[in-house]
């Protein structure tokens, strides 16, 4: 009777966190673009705080996935257990998510510093009171 090889739990964790981070990221975007807009309008913007906190959750999951992926690769190299493919995929998902988030933040900062969006309320709501 042959025993099945032991797979690294850290590699599995890295892959799971990478996938879960992307799923939460896409679900958050879908919510923000549909129900989130209506909810923010209905609650006067107080729901935006909850949405902002949830926006950082995938980033944290990807960061932990990257850390566990690197530790798993070291563990696999030392002990010879299986799971290298899972660790590499977890690292790829984590790094791609982090890169995407950093590029998105850089794009928003660049647009804000260039003044894109200034005067949008004047076009949409011309009777909006100015202070």
N, CA, C and O of each residue as an XYZ file, in Angstrom:
524
protein
N       0.839     -1.173      0.000
C       0.000      0.000      0.000
C       0.892      1.247      0.000
O       1.765      1.410      0.853
N       0.648      2.107     -0.968
C       1.470      3.294     -1.116
C       0.736      4.505     -0.550
O      -0.444      4.716     -0.831
N       1.443      5.292      0.247
C       0.846      6.490      0.834
C       0.895      7.631     -0.176
O       1.847      7.757     -0.946
N      -0.133      8.447     -0.159
C      -0.132      9.602     -1.042
C       0.841     10.647     -0.497
O       1.005     10.765      0.717
N       1.489     11.409     -1.390
C       2.454     12.398     -0.923
C       1.768     13.517     -0.139
O       0.619     13.870     -0.406
N       2.476     14.050      0.804
C       1.957     15.133      1.647
C       2.102     16.452      0.890
O       3.177     16.777      0.388
N       1.009     17.202      0.816
C       1.026     18.509      0.175
C       1.181     19.586      1.231
O       0.612     19.490      2.319
N       1.949     20.607      0.907
C       2.183     21.704      1.836
C       0.875     22.452      2.122
O       0.195     22.909      1.204
N       0.545     22.566      3.387
C      -0.661     23.308      3.778
C      -0.488     24.797      3.499
O      -1.458     25.487      3.186
N       0.743     25.295      3.610
C       0.990     26.705      3.325
C       0.809     27.003      1.840
O       0.324     28.075      1.475
N       1.196     26.060      0.984
C       0.999     26.246     -0.457
C      -0.491     26.293     -0.773
O      -0.940     27.129     -1.557
N      -1.245     25.402     -0.168
C      -2.694     25.382     -0.362
C      -3.321     26.673      0.161
O      -4.239     27.217     -0.452
N      -2.821     27.156      1.290
C      -3.325     28.409      1.863
C      -3.030     29.582      0.942
O      -3.881     30.451      0.751
N      -1.830     29.615      0.371
C      -1.456     30.691     -0.539
C      -2.373     30.726     -1.752
O      -2.847     31.791     -2.148
N      -2.620     29.570     -2.336
C      -3.505     29.492     -3.496
C      -4.932     29.890     -3.127
O      -5.580     30.629     -3.868
N      -5.422     29.412     -2.002
C      -6.778     29.728     -1.567
C      -6.945     31.226     -1.323
O      -7.949     31.812     -1.728
N      -5.974     31.844     -0.667
C      -6.063     33.275     -0.395
C      -5.966     34.100     -1.675
O      -6.618     35.138     -1.792
N      -5.161     33.651     -2.632
C      -5.078     34.352     -3.911
C      -6.402     34.320     -4.653
O      -6.859     35.339     -5.172
N      -7.015     33.142     -4.702
C      -8.318     33.001     -5.374
C      -9.393     33.784     -4.629
O     -10.181     34.500     -5.246
N      -9.427     33.652     -3.311
C     -10.427     34.355     -2.512
C     -10.278     35.868     -2.631
O     -11.276     36.590     -2.663
N      -9.048     36.349     -2.696
C      -8.815     37.786     -2.872
C      -9.405     38.301     -4.173
O     -10.050     39.349     -4.191
N      -9.186     37.565     -5.276
C      -9.746     37.987     -6.563
C     -11.260     37.898     -6.574
O     -11.923     38.769     -7.137
N     -11.826     36.854     -5.958
C     -13.287     36.733     -5.902
C     -13.887     37.912     -5.135
O     -14.849     38.529     -5.592
N     -13.320     38.221     -3.975
C     -13.823     39.357     -3.195
C     -13.636     40.674     -3.931
O     -14.479     41.568     -3.842
N     -12.539     40.791     -4.652
C     -12.271     42.016     -5.412
C     -13.350     42.232     -6.467
O     -13.895     43.329     -6.583
N     -13.663     41.181     -7.242
C     -14.685     41.319     -8.274
C     -16.080     41.506     -7.676
O     -16.874     42.289     -8.197
N     -16.384     40.798     -6.594
C     -17.681     40.989     -5.949
C     -17.824     42.408     -5.414
O     -18.902     42.996     -5.501
N     -16.756     42.961     -4.865
C     -16.786     44.325     -4.355
C     -17.045     45.318     -5.487
O     -17.831     46.252     -5.328
N     -16.388     45.117     -6.624
C     -16.612     46.008     -7.762
C     -18.048     45.909     -8.255
O     -18.674     46.928     -8.549
N     -18.573     44.698     -8.348
C     -19.963     44.533     -8.787
C     -20.922     45.216     -7.820
O     -21.881     45.863     -8.241
N     -20.661     45.071     -6.524
C     -21.528     45.710     -5.526
C     -21.425     47.229     -5.615
O     -22.439     47.925     -5.569
N     -20.195     47.748     -5.744
C     -20.009     49.196     -5.796
C     -20.699     49.816     -7.003
O     -21.220     50.929     -6.923
N     -20.703     49.106     -8.108
C     -21.268     49.672     -9.327
C     -22.768     49.466     -9.454
O     -23.382     50.012    -10.371
N     -23.365     48.704     -8.572
C     -24.818     48.475     -8.655
C     -25.493     48.924     -7.370
O     -25.898     50.079     -7.240
N     -25.611     48.008     -6.429
C     -26.317     48.304     -5.187
C     -25.588     49.326     -4.322
O     -26.219     50.076     -3.578
N     -24.285     49.356     -4.418
C     -23.518     50.285     -3.595
C     -23.856     51.733     -3.873
O     -23.931     52.546     -2.951
N     -24.060     52.062     -5.146
C     -24.429     53.437     -5.489
C     -25.787     53.814     -4.912
O     -25.960     54.908     -4.375
N     -26.741     52.908     -5.027
C     -28.071     53.176     -4.479
C     -28.038     53.259     -2.953
O     -28.686     54.118     -2.354
N     -27.276     52.357     -2.334
C     -27.167     52.356     -0.881
C     -26.482     53.623     -0.375
O     -26.898     54.196      0.632
N     -25.431     54.060     -1.072
C     -24.745     55.294     -0.678
C     -25.672     56.496     -0.803
O     -25.656     57.389      0.044
N     -26.466     56.516     -1.842
C     -27.416     57.615     -2.023
C     -28.480     57.600     -0.939
O     -28.850     58.648     -0.410
N     -28.979     56.397     -0.604
C     -30.053     56.280      0.378
C     -29.575     56.575      1.798
O     -30.335     57.112      2.604
N     -28.326     56.232      2.116
C     -27.823     56.426      3.480
C     -27.009     57.698      3.635
O     -26.434     57.942      4.696
N     -26.956     58.497      2.607
C     -26.219     59.751      2.708
C     -24.711     59.540      2.746
O     -23.987     60.397      3.255
N     -24.225     58.431      2.224
C     -22.791     58.187      2.148
C     -22.200     57.409      3.301
O     -21.018     57.068      3.263
N     -22.990     57.114      4.337
C     -22.422     56.398      5.483
C     -22.062     54.960      5.135
O     -21.208     54.365      5.793
N     -22.691     54.393      4.120
C     -22.326     53.031      3.708
C     -20.992     53.006      2.977
O     -20.407     51.937      2.801
N     -20.499     54.168      2.549
C     -19.217     54.220      1.846
C     -18.060     53.839      2.766
O     -17.038     53.339      2.297
N     -18.210     54.069      4.063
C     -17.161     53.699      5.011
C     -16.995     52.189      5.041
O     -15.870     51.689      5.018
N     -18.096     51.464      5.091
C     -18.058     50.001      5.073
C     -17.477     49.507      3.754
O     -16.686     48.565      3.739
N     -17.859     50.128      2.665
C     -17.354     49.733      1.354
C     -15.854     49.962      1.254
O     -15.142     49.142      0.675
N     -15.366     51.060      1.808
C     -13.938     51.351      1.774
C     -13.151     50.343      2.588
O     -12.068     49.926      2.176
N     -13.672     49.949      3.725
C     -13.000     48.933      4.543
C     -12.945     47.619      3.782
O     -11.915     46.944      3.795
N     -14.020     47.246      3.126
C     -14.048     45.999      2.359
C     -13.149     46.052      1.128
O     -12.720     45.007      0.639
N     -12.856     47.247      0.617
C     -11.949     47.372     -0.525
C     -10.537     46.925     -0.170
O      -9.801     46.473     -1.047
N     -10.147     47.041      1.091
C      -8.798     46.666      1.503
C      -8.660     45.178      1.827
O      -7.540     44.676      1.933
N      -9.765     44.473      1.985
C      -9.714     43.063      2.353
C      -8.994     42.200      1.313
O      -8.154     41.389      1.702
N      -9.277     42.331      0.011
C      -8.517     41.529     -0.954
C      -7.021     41.819     -0.903
O      -6.206     40.906     -1.043
N      -6.657     43.081     -0.704
C      -5.248     43.468     -0.610
C      -4.563     42.730      0.544
O      -3.443     42.239      0.397
N      -5.236     42.656      1.683
C      -4.690     41.945      2.845
C      -4.595     40.446      2.562
O      -3.603     39.810      2.918
N      -5.617     39.882      1.925
C      -5.586     38.458      1.584
C      -4.436     38.155      0.630
O      -3.749     37.147      0.791
N      -4.218     39.019     -0.364
C      -3.117     38.796     -1.298
C      -1.773     38.900     -0.595
O      -0.861     38.126     -0.884
N      -1.643     39.841      0.317
C      -0.386     39.998      1.054
C      -0.081     38.755      1.891
O       1.048     38.265      1.891
N      -1.074     38.254      2.592
C      -0.876     37.035      3.393
C      -0.610     35.842      2.476
O       0.197     34.975      2.813
N      -1.280     35.787      1.322
C      -1.046     34.722      0.352
C       0.374     34.736     -0.187
O       0.976     33.683     -0.397
N       0.907     35.932     -0.410
C       2.296     36.048     -0.881
C       3.264     35.550      0.187
O       4.199     34.805     -0.104
N       3.028     35.969      1.413
C       3.906     35.529      2.506
C       3.865     34.015      2.683
O       4.910     33.376      2.805
N       2.670     33.441      2.699
C       2.572     31.991      2.883
C       3.129     31.244      1.675
O       3.663     30.146      1.828
N       3.014     31.817      0.479
C       3.572     31.188     -0.713
C       5.081     31.107     -0.662
O       5.665     30.085     -1.021
N       5.717     32.183     -0.215
C       7.184     32.171     -0.107
C       7.652     31.207      0.978
O       8.634     30.488      0.793
N       6.956     31.193      2.097
C       7.313     30.256      3.170
C       7.107     28.818      2.687
O       7.916     27.941      2.989
N       6.032     28.575      1.942
C       5.755     27.233      1.423
C       6.847     26.784      0.463
O       7.270     25.629      0.509
N       7.315     27.689     -0.416
C       8.383     27.313     -1.341
C       9.658     26.944     -0.596
O      10.357     26.008     -0.984
N       9.965     27.682      0.480
C      11.128     27.335      1.294
C      10.945     25.991      1.979
O      11.874     25.186      2.044
N       9.765     25.757      2.479
C       9.458     24.487      3.148
C       9.529     23.323      2.154
O      10.044     22.255      2.486
N       9.025     23.525      0.962
C       9.044     22.484     -0.065
C      10.482     22.172     -0.478
O      10.839     21.013     -0.687
N      11.292     23.204     -0.592
C      12.693     23.016     -0.972
C      13.460     22.236      0.093
O      14.300     21.397     -0.236
N      13.176     22.508      1.367
C      13.878     21.838      2.466
C      13.410     20.409      2.672
O      14.231     19.506      2.836
N      12.111     20.192      2.665
C      11.579     18.883      3.048
C      11.250     17.987      1.864
O      11.175     16.768      2.019
N      11.050     18.570      0.682
C      10.726     17.770     -0.484
C       9.260     17.383     -0.601
O       8.915     16.536     -1.425
N       8.398     17.977      0.196
C       6.968     17.672      0.077
C       6.409     18.313     -1.186
O       7.050     19.181     -1.779
N       5.234     17.896     -1.596
C       4.636     18.427     -2.825
C       3.881     19.722     -2.536
O       3.666     20.093     -1.382
N       3.488     20.394     -3.606
C       2.711     21.624     -3.465
C       3.368     22.820     -4.116
O       2.898     23.947     -3.963
N       4.456     22.588     -4.844
C       5.158     23.709     -5.473
C       4.247     24.441     -6.463
O       4.241     25.672     -6.503
N       3.491     23.705     -7.247
C       2.607     24.324     -8.240
C       1.558     25.203     -7.548
O       1.265     26.301     -8.023
N       0.999     24.736     -6.443
C       0.006     25.534     -5.715
C       0.634     26.806     -5.151
O       0.030     27.877     -5.196
N       1.849     26.681     -4.620
C       2.520     27.856     -4.060
C       2.824     28.879     -5.142
O       2.651     30.080     -4.931
N       3.275     28.412     -6.298
C       3.598     29.333     -7.393
C       2.342     30.029     -7.902
O       2.368     31.230     -8.171
N       1.233     29.285     -8.039
C      -0.023     29.899     -8.462
C      -0.533     30.889     -7.416
O      -1.057     31.948     -7.762
N      -0.381     30.547     -6.152
C      -0.768     31.473     -5.095
C       0.044     32.759     -5.153
O      -0.495     33.851     -4.975
N       1.351     32.623     -5.404
C       2.206     33.809     -5.543
C       1.813     34.630     -6.770
O       1.775     35.859     -6.708
N       1.523     33.957     -7.880
C       1.137     34.673     -9.098
C      -0.163     35.443     -8.903
O      -0.272     36.592     -9.331
N      -1.146     34.822     -8.262
C      -2.418     35.509     -8.003
C      -2.231     36.665     -7.030
O      -2.801     37.739     -7.217
N      -1.435     36.445     -5.998
C      -1.201     37.495     -5.008
C      -0.451     38.684     -5.585
O      -0.842     39.834     -5.382
N       0.640     38.400     -6.312
C       1.414     39.495     -6.902
C       0.631     40.233     -7.986
O       0.738     41.454     -8.095
N      -0.153     39.513     -8.787
C      -0.934     40.192     -9.821
C      -2.017     41.073     -9.189
O      -2.296     42.165     -9.684
N      -2.617     40.606     -8.115
C      -3.612     41.420     -7.417
C      -3.005     42.662     -6.786
O      -3.578     43.749     -6.852
N      -1.838     42.489     -6.173
C      -1.161     43.646     -5.579
C      -0.762     44.651     -6.656
O      -0.938     45.857     -6.479
N      -0.226     44.157     -7.772
C       0.179     45.038     -8.865
C      -1.027     45.786     -9.430
O      -0.961     46.993     -9.665
N      -2.116     45.073     -9.644
C      -3.332     45.695    -10.167
C      -3.836     46.781     -9.221
O      -4.229     47.860     -9.664
N      -3.824     46.498     -7.924
C      -4.293     47.472     -6.940
C      -3.390     48.697     -6.905
O      -3.880     49.825     -6.851
N      -2.078     48.487     -6.937
C      -1.138     49.606     -6.912
C      -1.287     50.466     -8.167
O      -1.256     51.694     -8.084
N      -1.448     49.824     -9.331
C      -1.654     50.592    -10.563
C      -2.970     51.368    -10.533
O      -3.034     52.497    -11.018
N      -4.012     50.770     -9.969
C      -5.297     51.451     -9.860
C      -5.199     52.672     -8.940
O      -5.737     53.735     -9.249
N      -4.516     52.513     -7.821
C      -4.333     53.642     -6.896
C      -3.504     54.739     -7.560
O      -3.822     55.921     -7.422
N      -2.441     54.361     -8.281
C      -1.611     55.349     -8.973
C      -2.412     56.097    -10.031
O      -2.233     57.301    -10.215
N      -3.300     55.382    -10.731
C      -4.129     56.022    -11.751
C      -5.102     57.022    -11.113
O      -5.297     58.120    -11.634
N      -5.705     56.642     -9.998
C      -6.633     57.553     -9.314
C      -5.899     58.792     -8.816
O      -6.395     59.909     -8.965
N      -4.723     58.602     -8.228
C      -3.932     59.743     -7.750
C      -3.548     60.653     -8.913
O      -3.616     61.876     -8.793
N      -3.145     60.062    -10.038
C      -2.778     60.866    -11.209
C      -3.972     61.646    -11.737
O      -3.835     62.817    -12.089
N      -5.133     61.021    -11.799
C      -6.323     61.723    -12.284
C      -6.737     62.850    -11.353
O      -7.151     63.918    -11.805
N      -6.625     62.613    -10.062
C      -6.992     63.657     -9.093
C      -6.014     64.824     -9.175
O      -6.433     65.981     -9.136
N      -4.724     64.540     -9.285
C      -3.746     65.629     -9.350
C      -3.843     66.399    -10.660
O      -3.501     67.581    -10.699
N      -4.304     65.754    -11.743
C      -4.493     66.462    -13.008
C      -5.790     67.260    -13.008
O      -6.018     68.068    -13.908
N      -6.633     67.045    -12.018
C      -7.878     67.796    -11.926
C      -9.024     67.184    -12.693
O     -10.039     67.846    -12.915
N      -8.891     65.947    -13.100
C      -9.987     65.287    -13.799
C     -11.135     65.104    -12.820
O     -10.932     64.596    -11.718
N     -12.301     65.499    -13.197
C     -13.470     65.386    -12.338
C     -13.888     66.715    -11.743
O     -14.976     66.823    -11.177
N     -13.040     67.732    -11.861
C     -13.397     69.043    -11.343
C     -14.495     69.621    -12.228
O     -14.352     69.654    -13.450
N     -15.544     70.057    -11.645
C     -16.650     70.636    -12.388
C     -17.681     69.626    -12.861
O     -18.615     69.992    -13.574
N     -17.535     68.381    -12.485
C     -18.499     67.367    -12.911
C     -19.859     67.642    -12.290
O     -20.886     67.477    -12.948
N     -19.876     68.062    -11.024
C     -21.158     68.355    -10.373
C     -21.869     69.533    -11.034
O     -23.099     69.568    -11.076
N     -21.107     70.498    -11.549
C     -21.739     71.626    -12.228
C     -22.466     71.178    -13.484
O     -23.506     71.739    -13.830
N     -21.937     70.181    -14.166
C     -22.581     69.687    -15.377
C     -23.775     68.795    -15.053
O     -24.798     68.840    -15.736
N     -23.632     67.979    -13.997
C     -24.692     67.036    -13.645
C     -25.804     67.733    -12.877
O     -26.984     67.541    -13.168
N     -25.425     68.537    -11.902
C     -26.400     69.239    -11.059
C     -26.132     70.743    -11.121
O     -25.497     71.282    -10.215
N     -26.597     71.432    -12.160
C     -26.299     72.851    -12.277
C     -26.890     73.686    -11.148
O     -26.384     74.775    -10.878
N     -27.933     73.223    -10.485
C     -28.530     74.002     -9.415
C     -27.915     73.646     -8.054
O     -28.438     74.062     -7.020
N     -26.826     72.891     -8.037
C     -26.169     72.492     -6.795
C     -25.640     73.746     -6.092
O     -24.913     74.525     -6.709
N     -25.989     73.961     -4.812
C     -25.540     75.185     -4.144
C     -24.029     75.201     -3.955
O     -23.427     74.200     -3.565
N     -23.422     76.362     -4.242
C     -21.976     76.520     -4.067
C     -21.714     77.319     -2.820
O     -22.470     78.230     -2.482
N     -20.642     76.979     -2.135
C     -20.309     77.692     -0.890
C     -19.161     78.592     -1.126
O     -18.720     79.284     -0.208
